[in-house]
Amino acid sequence: MIRKYSQEQIDFIKANIKGCPYRELTNKFNKRFGMSLSINKMSALASRNGLKNGCDCRFNKGYEPTQFKIGHVP
């Protein structure tokens, strides 16, 4: 199913994406617009619009900046 997003929804993402993990952004978006987007769909939507949250997403698909916490002993 192809979903069209309104300019208001795109503007909301632009205004809230900086430094915000996709999980939080998705929760805010779903509450505001009464939708049920998944985190992956939010990530794809942001990517299609050239938006980045600034988090290091090489590990863990952008949910957390690193795999191991500081001070972790292997």
Jmol script that loads the backbone (N, CA, C; Angstrom):
load data "model"
ATOM      1  N   MET A   1       0.830  -1.176   0.000  1.00  0.00           N
ATOM      2  CA  MET A   1       0.000   0.000   0.000  1.00  0.00           C
ATOM      3  C   MET A   1       0.882   1.250   0.000  1.00  0.00           C
ATOM      4  N   ILE A   2       0.580   2.149  -0.903  1.00  0.00           N
ATOM      5  CA  ILE A   2       1.329   3.395  -0.987  1.00  0.00           C
ATOM      6  C   ILE A   2       0.599   4.443  -0.158  1.00  0.00           C
ATOM      7  N   ARG A   3       1.334   5.087   0.718  1.00  0.00           N
ATOM      8  CA  ARG A   3       0.737   6.103   1.587  1.00  0.00           C
ATOM      9  C   ARG A   3       1.348   7.452   1.248  1.00  0.00           C
ATOM     10  N   LYS A   4       0.517   8.423   1.061  1.00  0.00           N
ATOM     11  CA  LYS A   4       0.977   9.792   0.837  1.00  0.00           C
ATOM     12  C   LYS A   4       0.979  10.520   2.173  1.00  0.00           C
ATOM     13  N   TYR A   5       2.031  11.234   2.424  1.00  0.00           N
ATOM     14  CA  TYR A   5       2.154  11.986   3.662  1.00  0.00           C
ATOM     15  C   TYR A   5       1.926  13.462   3.362  1.00  0.00           C
ATOM     16  N   SER A   6       1.226  14.131   4.254  1.00  0.00           N
ATOM     17  CA  SER A   6       0.938  15.554   4.051  1.00  0.00           C
ATOM     18  C   SER A   6       2.195  16.376   4.332  1.00  0.00           C
ATOM     19  N   GLN A   7       2.176  17.595   3.854  1.00  0.00           N
ATOM     20  CA  GLN A   7       3.307  18.486   4.102  1.00  0.00           C
ATOM     21  C   GLN A   7       3.444  18.780   5.589  1.00  0.00           C
ATOM     22  N   GLU A   8       2.321  18.814   6.299  1.00  0.00           N
ATOM     23  CA  GLU A   8       2.356  19.026   7.752  1.00  0.00           C
ATOM     24  C   GLU A   8       3.117  17.889   8.451  1.00  0.00           C
ATOM     25  N   GLN A   9       2.906  16.656   8.003  1.00  0.00           N
ATOM     26  CA  GLN A   9       3.597  15.506   8.591  1.00  0.00           C
ATOM     27  C   GLN A   9       5.097  15.556   8.291  1.00  0.00           C
ATOM     28  N   ILE A  10       5.454  15.898   7.066  1.00  0.00           N
ATOM     29  CA  ILE A  10       6.870  16.007   6.696  1.00  0.00           C
ATOM     30  C   ILE A  10       7.531  17.125   7.506  1.00  0.00           C
ATOM     31  N   ASP A  11       6.840  18.247   7.657  1.00  0.00           N
ATOM     32  CA  ASP A  11       7.387  19.362   8.433  1.00  0.00           C
ATOM     33  C   ASP A  11       7.570  18.983   9.899  1.00  0.00           C
ATOM     34  N   PHE A  12       6.652  18.191  10.442  1.00  0.00           N
ATOM     35  CA  PHE A  12       6.773  17.721  11.820  1.00  0.00           C
ATOM     36  C   PHE A  12       8.045  16.885  11.980  1.00  0.00           C
ATOM     37  N   ILE A  13       8.307  16.012  11.037  1.00  0.00           N
ATOM     38  CA  ILE A  13       9.514  15.178  11.098  1.00  0.00           C
ATOM     39  C   ILE A  13      10.762  16.055  10.999  1.00  0.00           C
ATOM     40  N   LYS A  14      10.757  17.014  10.071  1.00  0.00           N
ATOM     41  CA  LYS A  14      11.906  17.913   9.922  1.00  0.00           C
ATOM     42  C   LYS A  14      12.193  18.677  11.215  1.00  0.00           C
ATOM     43  N   ALA A  15      11.138  19.095  11.887  1.00  0.00           N
ATOM     44  CA  ALA A  15      11.302  19.893  13.105  1.00  0.00           C
ATOM     45  C   ALA A  15      11.767  19.064  14.301  1.00  0.00           C
ATOM     46  N   ASN A  16      11.504  17.760  14.300  1.00  0.00           N
ATOM     47  CA  ASN A  16      11.764  16.939  15.484  1.00  0.00           C
ATOM     48  C   ASN A  16      12.840  15.874  15.318  1.00  0.00           C
ATOM     49  N   ILE A  17      13.451  15.757  14.155  1.00  0.00           N
ATOM     50  CA  ILE A  17      14.347  14.621  13.907  1.00  0.00           C
ATOM     51  C   ILE A  17      15.741  14.798  14.507  1.00  0.00           C
ATOM     52  N   LYS A  18      16.247  16.007  14.609  1.00  0.00           N
ATOM     53  CA  LYS A  18      17.630  16.216  15.060  1.00  0.00           C
ATOM     54  C   LYS A  18      17.865  15.678  16.467  1.00  0.00           C
ATOM     55  N   GLY A  19      18.771  14.706  16.560  1.00  0.00           N
ATOM     56  CA  GLY A  19      19.159  14.145  17.853  1.00  0.00           C
ATOM     57  C   GLY A  19      18.126  13.236  18.491  1.00  0.00           C
ATOM     58  N   CYS A  20      17.064  12.939  17.797  1.00  0.00           N
ATOM     59  CA  CYS A  20      15.980  12.123  18.343  1.00  0.00           C
ATOM     60  C   CYS A  20      16.049  10.723  17.732  1.00  0.00           C
ATOM     61  N   PRO A  21      16.195   9.689  18.532  1.00  0.00           N
ATOM     62  CA  PRO A  21      16.197   8.326  17.984  1.00  0.00           C
ATOM     63  C   PRO A  21      14.880   8.034  17.270  1.00  0.00           C
ATOM     64  N   TYR A  22      14.932   7.184  16.277  1.00  0.00           N
ATOM     65  CA  TYR A  22      13.740   6.879  15.474  1.00  0.00           C
ATOM     66  C   TYR A  22      12.604   6.311  16.321  1.00  0.00           C
ATOM     67  N   ARG A  23      12.934   5.608  17.370  1.00  0.00           N
ATOM     68  CA  ARG A  23      11.885   5.058  18.236  1.00  0.00           C
ATOM     69  C   ARG A  23      11.063   6.182  18.872  1.00  0.00           C
ATOM     70  N   GLU A  24      11.742   7.182  19.421  1.00  0.00           N
ATOM     71  CA  GLU A  24      11.049   8.313  20.038  1.00  0.00           C
ATOM     72  C   GLU A  24      10.292   9.129  18.992  1.00  0.00           C
ATOM     73  N   LEU A  25      10.936   9.374  17.856  1.00  0.00           N
ATOM     74  CA  LEU A  25      10.310  10.145  16.792  1.00  0.00           C
ATOM     75  C   LEU A  25       9.044   9.450  16.295  1.00  0.00           C
ATOM     76  N   THR A  26       9.106   8.145  16.158  1.00  0.00           N
ATOM     77  CA  THR A  26       7.944   7.381  15.704  1.00  0.00           C
ATOM     78  C   THR A  26       6.811   7.475  16.713  1.00  0.00           C
ATOM     79  N   ASN A  27       7.128   7.372  18.002  1.00  0.00           N
ATOM     80  CA  ASN A  27       6.097   7.495  19.038  1.00  0.00           C
ATOM     81  C   ASN A  27       5.446   8.874  19.019  1.00  0.00           C
ATOM     82  N   LYS A  28       6.247   9.930  18.893  1.00  0.00           N
ATOM     83  CA  LYS A  28       5.713  11.293  18.826  1.00  0.00           C
ATOM     84  C   LYS A  28       4.812  11.467  17.601  1.00  0.00           C
ATOM     85  N   PHE A  29       5.288  10.975  16.463  1.00  0.00           N
ATOM     86  CA  PHE A  29       4.548  11.100  15.205  1.00  0.00           C
ATOM     87  C   PHE A  29       3.209  10.367  15.285  1.00  0.00           C
ATOM     88  N   ASN A  30       3.242   9.142  15.788  1.00  0.00           N
ATOM     89  CA  ASN A  30       2.017   8.354  15.889  1.00  0.00           C
ATOM     90  C   ASN A  30       1.004   9.000  16.827  1.00  0.00           C
ATOM     91  N   LYS A  31       1.478   9.555  17.947  1.00  0.00           N
ATOM     92  CA  LYS A  31       0.573  10.239  18.881  1.00  0.00           C
ATOM     93  C   LYS A  31      -0.041  11.478  18.244  1.00  0.00           C
ATOM     94  N   ARG A  32       0.794  12.249  17.586  1.00  0.00           N
ATOM     95  CA  ARG A  32       0.346  13.526  17.003  1.00  0.00           C
ATOM     96  C   ARG A  32      -0.669  13.319  15.888  1.00  0.00           C
ATOM     97  N   PHE A  33      -0.439  12.324  15.024  1.00  0.00           N
ATOM     98  CA  PHE A  33      -1.282  12.163  13.845  1.00  0.00           C
ATOM     99  C   PHE A  33      -2.218  10.959  13.928  1.00  0.00           C
ATOM    100  N   GLY A  34      -2.224  10.247  15.055  1.00  0.00           N
ATOM    101  CA  GLY A  34      -3.135   9.117  15.218  1.00  0.00           C
ATOM    102  C   GLY A  34      -2.864   7.988  14.250  1.00  0.00           C
ATOM    103  N   MET A  35      -1.587   7.727  13.992  1.00  0.00           N
ATOM    104  CA  MET A  35      -1.200   6.675  13.049  1.00  0.00           C
ATOM    105  C   MET A  35      -0.469   5.569  13.804  1.00  0.00           C
ATOM    106  N   SER A  36      -0.104   4.528  13.084  1.00  0.00           N
ATOM    107  CA  SER A  36       0.629   3.420  13.696  1.00  0.00           C
ATOM    108  C   SER A  36       1.797   3.000  12.808  1.00  0.00           C
ATOM    109  N   LEU A  37       2.661   3.961  12.487  1.00  0.00           N
ATOM    110  CA  LEU A  37       3.842   3.651  11.690  1.00  0.00           C
ATOM    111  C   LEU A  37       4.833   2.836  12.509  1.00  0.00           C
ATOM    112  N   SER A  38       5.576   1.982  11.835  1.00  0.00           N
ATOM    113  CA  SER A  38       6.636   1.247  12.505  1.00  0.00           C
ATOM    114  C   SER A  38       7.913   2.089  12.469  1.00  0.00           C
ATOM    115  N   ILE A  39       8.889   1.689  13.242  1.00  0.00           N
ATOM    116  CA  ILE A  39      10.168   2.402  13.289  1.00  0.00           C
ATOM    117  C   ILE A  39      10.865   2.318  11.933  1.00  0.00           C
ATOM    118  N   ASN A  40      10.781   1.166  11.297  1.00  0.00           N
ATOM    119  CA  ASN A  40      11.411   1.008   9.985  1.00  0.00           C
ATOM    120  C   ASN A  40      10.772   1.922   8.944  1.00  0.00           C
ATOM    121  N   LYS A  41       9.458   2.077   8.993  1.00  0.00           N
ATOM    122  CA  LYS A  41       8.786   2.966   8.048  1.00  0.00           C
ATOM    123  C   LYS A  41       9.166   4.414   8.291  1.00  0.00           C
ATOM    124  N   MET A  42       9.319   4.785   9.556  1.00  0.00           N
ATOM    125  CA  MET A  42       9.737   6.148   9.879  1.00  0.00           C
ATOM    126  C   MET A  42      11.148   6.404   9.366  1.00  0.00           C
ATOM    127  N   SER A  43      12.022   5.441   9.544  1.00  0.00           N
ATOM    128  CA  SER A  43      13.390   5.565   9.065  1.00  0.00           C
ATOM    129  C   SER A  43      13.416   5.708   7.539  1.00  0.00           C
ATOM    130  N   ALA A  44      12.614   4.915   6.848  1.00  0.00           N
ATOM    131  CA  ALA A  44      12.555   4.975   5.388  1.00  0.00           C
ATOM    132  C   ALA A  44      11.973   6.309   4.924  1.00  0.00           C
ATOM    133  N   LEU A  45      10.953   6.787   5.602  1.00  0.00           N
ATOM    134  CA  LEU A  45      10.343   8.074   5.258  1.00  0.00           C
ATOM    135  C   LEU A  45      11.350   9.205   5.406  1.00  0.00           C
ATOM    136  N   ALA A  46      12.082   9.203   6.491  1.00  0.00           N
ATOM    137  CA  ALA A  46      13.112  10.223   6.707  1.00  0.00           C
ATOM    138  C   ALA A  46      14.189  10.134   5.640  1.00  0.00           C
ATOM    139  N   SER A  47      14.603   8.934   5.312  1.00  0.00           N
ATOM    140  CA  SER A  47      15.643   8.728   4.311  1.00  0.00           C
ATOM    141  C   SER A  47      15.191   9.219   2.933  1.00  0.00           C
ATOM    142  N   ARG A  48      13.948   8.928   2.565  1.00  0.00           N
ATOM    143  CA  ARG A  48      13.413   9.376   1.272  1.00  0.00           C
ATOM    144  C   ARG A  48      13.374  10.894   1.167  1.00  0.00           C
ATOM    145  N   ASN A  49      13.240  11.560   2.289  1.00  0.00           N
ATOM    146  CA  ASN A  49      13.175  13.016   2.303  1.00  0.00           C
ATOM    147  C   ASN A  49      14.519  13.658   2.618  1.00  0.00           C
ATOM    148  N   GLY A  50      15.574  12.840   2.686  1.00  0.00           N
ATOM    149  CA  GLY A  50      16.923  13.356   2.909  1.00  0.00           C
ATOM    150  C   GLY A  50      17.166  13.857   4.314  1.00  0.00           C
ATOM    151  N   LEU A  51      16.447  13.305   5.281  1.00  0.00           N
ATOM    152  CA  LEU A  51      16.572  13.743   6.666  1.00  0.00           C
ATOM    153  C   LEU A  51      17.377  12.735   7.480  1.00  0.00           C
ATOM    154  N   LYS A  52      18.217  13.241   8.370  1.00  0.00           N
ATOM    155  CA  LYS A  52      19.011  12.376   9.247  1.00  0.00           C
ATOM    156  C   LYS A  52      18.870  12.880  10.672  1.00  0.00           C
ATOM    157  N   ASN A  53      18.905  11.940  11.626  1.00  0.00           N
ATOM    158  CA  ASN A  53      18.740  12.336  13.018  1.00  0.00           C
ATOM    159  C   ASN A  53      20.063  12.651  13.705  1.00  0.00           C
ATOM    160  N   GLY A  54      21.177  12.348  13.078  1.00  0.00           N
ATOM    161  CA  GLY A  54      22.471  12.672  13.661  1.00  0.00           C
ATOM    162  C   GLY A  54      23.008  11.604  14.589  1.00  0.00           C
ATOM    163  N   CYS A  55      22.252  10.534  14.827  1.00  0.00           N
ATOM    164  CA  CYS A  55      22.725   9.432  15.663  1.00  0.00           C
ATOM    165  C   CYS A  55      23.588   8.503  14.817  1.00  0.00           C
ATOM    166  N   ASP A  56      24.561   7.887  15.445  1.00  0.00           N
ATOM    167  CA  ASP A  56      25.409   6.922  14.751  1.00  0.00           C
ATOM    168  C   ASP A  56      24.615   5.641  14.600  1.00  0.00           C
ATOM    169  N   CYS A  57      24.173   5.345  13.405  1.00  0.00           N
ATOM    170  CA  CYS A  57      23.294   4.190  13.215  1.00  0.00           C
ATOM    171  C   CYS A  57      24.008   3.024  12.533  1.00  0.00           C
ATOM    172  N   ARG A  58      25.323   2.995  12.558  1.00  0.00           N
ATOM    173  CA  ARG A  58      26.028   1.858  11.992  1.00  0.00           C
ATOM    174  C   ARG A  58      25.786   0.612  12.820  1.00  0.00           C
ATOM    175  N   PHE A  59      25.548   0.805  14.105  1.00  0.00           N
ATOM    176  CA  PHE A  59      25.230  -0.298  14.993  1.00  0.00           C
ATOM    177  C   PHE A  59      23.763  -0.194  15.354  1.00  0.00           C
ATOM    178  N   ASN A  60      23.091  -1.285  15.449  1.00  0.00           N
ATOM    179  CA  ASN A  60      21.761  -1.336  16.044  1.00  0.00           C
ATOM    180  C   ASN A  60      20.698  -0.518  15.312  1.00  0.00           C
ATOM    181  N   LYS A  61      20.860  -0.257  14.038  1.00  0.00           N
ATOM    182  CA  LYS A  61      19.887   0.417  13.183  1.00  0.00           C
ATOM    183  C   LYS A  61      19.373   1.739  13.740  1.00  0.00           C
ATOM    184  N   GLY A  62      20.216   2.500  14.397  1.00  0.00           N
ATOM    185  CA  GLY A  62      19.844   3.833  14.833  1.00  0.00           C
ATOM    186  C   GLY A  62      19.090   3.911  16.138  1.00  0.00           C
ATOM    187  N   TYR A  63      18.844   2.785  16.787  1.00  0.00           N
ATOM    188  CA  TYR A  63      18.094   2.828  18.038  1.00  0.00           C
ATOM    189  C   TYR A  63      18.969   3.292  19.184  1.00  0.00           C
ATOM    190  N   GLU A  64      20.226   2.891  19.166  1.00  0.00           N
ATOM    191  CA  GLU A  64      21.177   3.323  20.182  1.00  0.00           C
ATOM    192  C   GLU A  64      22.490   3.625  19.481  1.00  0.00           C
ATOM    193  N   PRO A  65      23.248   4.596  19.966  1.00  0.00           N
ATOM    194  CA  PRO A  65      24.471   4.975  19.268  1.00  0.00           C
ATOM    195  C   PRO A  65      25.552   3.896  19.250  1.00  0.00           C
ATOM    196  N   THR A  66      25.642   3.054  20.253  1.00  0.00           N
ATOM    197  CA  THR A  66      26.666   2.008  20.261  1.00  0.00           C
ATOM    198  C   THR A  66      26.083   0.718  20.812  1.00  0.00           C
ATOM    199  N   GLN A  67      26.767  -0.350  20.504  1.00  0.00           N
ATOM    200  CA  GLN A  67      26.297  -1.654  20.949  1.00  0.00           C
ATOM    201  C   GLN A  67      26.600  -1.895  22.421  1.00  0.00           C
ATOM    202  N   PHE A  68      27.757  -1.440  22.872  1.00  0.00           N
ATOM    203  CA  PHE A  68      28.168  -1.645  24.252  1.00  0.00           C
ATOM    204  C   PHE A  68      28.158  -0.320  25.003  1.00  0.00           C
ATOM    205  N   LYS A  69      27.769  -0.361  26.233  1.00  0.00           N
ATOM    206  CA  LYS A  69      27.756   0.842  27.060  1.00  0.00           C
ATOM    207  C   LYS A  69      29.162   1.118  27.580  1.00  0.00           C
ATOM    208  N   ILE A  70      29.421   2.362  27.938  1.00  0.00           N
ATOM    209  CA  ILE A  70      30.721   2.754  28.478  1.00  0.00           C
ATOM    210  C   ILE A  70      30.954   2.014  29.793  1.00  0.00           C
ATOM    211  N   GLY A  71      32.148   1.445  29.940  1.00  0.00           N
ATOM    212  CA  GLY A  71      32.478   0.708  31.141  1.00  0.00           C
ATOM    213  C   GLY A  71      32.171  -0.778  31.048  1.00  0.00           C
ATOM    214  N   HIS A  72      31.608  -1.234  29.922  1.00  0.00           N
ATOM    215  CA  HIS A  72      31.291  -2.649  29.757  1.00  0.00           C
ATOM    216  C   HIS A  72      32.580  -3.458  29.685  1.00  0.00           C
ATOM    217  N   VAL A  73      32.645  -4.539  30.441  1.00  0.00           N
ATOM    218  CA  VAL A  73      33.816  -5.425  30.428  1.00  0.00           C
ATOM    219  C   VAL A  73      33.433  -6.694  29.684  1.00  0.00           C
ATOM    220  N   PRO A  74      34.111  -6.987  28.572  1.00  0.00           N
ATOM    221  CA  PRO A  74      33.762  -8.183  27.800  1.00  0.00           C
ATOM    222  C   PRO A  74      34.159  -9.474  28.516  1.00  0.00           C
TER     223      PRO A  74
END
end "model"
wireframe off; spacefill off
backbone 0.3
color backbone group
